Amino acid sequence: MPENDRKEVYRSVVDYHNSLVLMRFTVAGLYLAGSAFLINALFCNTQPWWGTKITVCFMGLVLTLIVFIIEVRTRCLLKNLGEFGIKIEEKFKHESLNVNCVEIKGFFGLMKNQPIRSMD
């Protein structure tokens, strides 16, 4: 693959990664708004009919399931993009990422090696 094509593919992968991260925040915001709407519908009446309570609870479960499915899909896409981005960075590393004998990692290489910190 020519170097210019590889750079364009790498830029596209990074752009798609950024779009998926933005989508995650959007879905989280929509979930909070939808949950607030359902809670408001549940508690707006002083004496709601029991069917209303069941319907609102069911709609909350459906909303949660939909958001969970979207999150699992997004996580799989981010993992696959990360692996593909690392492959491209490995090809670049052999060509131009070593400066003064110091290894410079690319975006996906850095993301892969980020430690997960606990809340201790």
C-alpha positions in Angstrom: 0.0 0.0 0.0 1.5 3.4 -0.9 2.4 5.7 2.0 -0.2 8.4 1.1 -3.0 5.8 1.1 -1.8 4.4 4.4 -1.9 7.9 5.9 -5.4 8.5 4.6 -6.6 5.2 6.0 -5.0 6.0 9.3 -6.7 9.4 9.4 -10.0 7.8 8.5 -9.6 5.2 11.4 -8.8 8.0 13.9 -11.8 10.1 12.6 -14.1 7.1 13.0 -12.8 6.4 16.4 -13.5 10.0 17.4 -17.0 9.7 16.0 -17.7 6.6 18.1 -16.5 8.3 21.2 -18.8 11.3 20.5 -21.7 8.8 19.9 -21.1 7.3 23.3 -21.5 10.6 25.0 -24.6 11.3 22.9 -26.2 8.0 23.8 -25.4 8.5 27.5 -27.1 12.0 27.4 -30.1 10.6 25.6 -30.4 7.8 28.1 -30.4 10.3 31.0 -33.0 12.4 29.2 -35.2 9.4 28.5 -34.9 8.1 32.0 -35.9 11.6 33.4 -38.9 11.7 31.1 -40.0 8.2 32.3 -39.5 9.1 35.9 -41.5 12.3 35.4 -44.3 10.3 33.8 -44.3 7.9 36.7 -44.4 10.5 39.5 -46.4 13.4 37.9 -49.8 12.0 39.0 -50.4 11.7 42.7 -52.4 8.5 42.2 -51.2 6.9 39.0 -53.1 3.9 37.6 -51.2 0.6 38.2 -51.1 0.0 34.5 -49.3 3.2 34.0 -46.6 2.2 36.5 -46.1 -1.2 34.8 -46.0 0.5 31.4 -43.4 3.1 32.4 -41.2 0.5 34.2 -41.4 -1.7 31.1 -40.4 1.2 28.8 -37.5 1.9 31.1 -36.3 -1.7 30.8 -36.6 -1.5 27.0 -34.7 1.8 26.9 -31.9 0.3 29.1 -31.7 -2.8 26.9 -31.4 -0.7 23.7 -28.7 1.5 25.2 -26.9 -1.7 26.4 -27.0 -3.2 22.9 -25.6 0.1 21.4 -22.9 0.2 24.0 -21.8 -3.4 23.3 -21.7 -2.7 19.5 -19.7 0.5 20.1 -17.2 -1.3 22.3 -16.7 -4.0 19.7 -16.2 -1.4 17.0 -13.7 0.6 19.1 -11.7 -2.6 19.9 -11.6 -3.6 16.2 -10.6 0.0 15.2 -7.9 0.0 17.8 -6.4 -3.3 16.6 -6.4 -2.0 13.0 -4.9 1.3 14.0 -2.1 -0.5 15.9 -1.4 -2.6 12.7 -1.0 0.6 10.7 1.2 2.2 13.4 3.4 -0.8 13.4 4.0 -0.4 9.7 4.7 3.3 10.2 7.1 2.6 13.1 9.5 0.8 10.8 9.6 3.8 8.5 9.5 7.1 10.4 8.5 7.0 14.1 11.9 6.6 15.6 13.5 9.9 16.4 17.0 10.1 18.0 16.6 6.4 18.9 13.6 7.1 21.1 10.5 5.2 20.2 7.4 7.3 19.7 4.1 5.5 20.0 1.1 6.4 17.9 -2.4 7.2 19.2 -3.7 3.6 19.3 -0.5 2.3 20.8 -0.8 4.8 23.6 -4.5 4.0 24.1 -3.8 0.3 24.4 -1.2 0.8 27.1 -3.2 3.2 29.4 -3.5 1.7 32.9 -6.9 1.2 34.4 -6.9 2.9 37.7 -9.2 1.8 40.5 -11.1 4.3 42.7 -9.2 3.3 45.8 
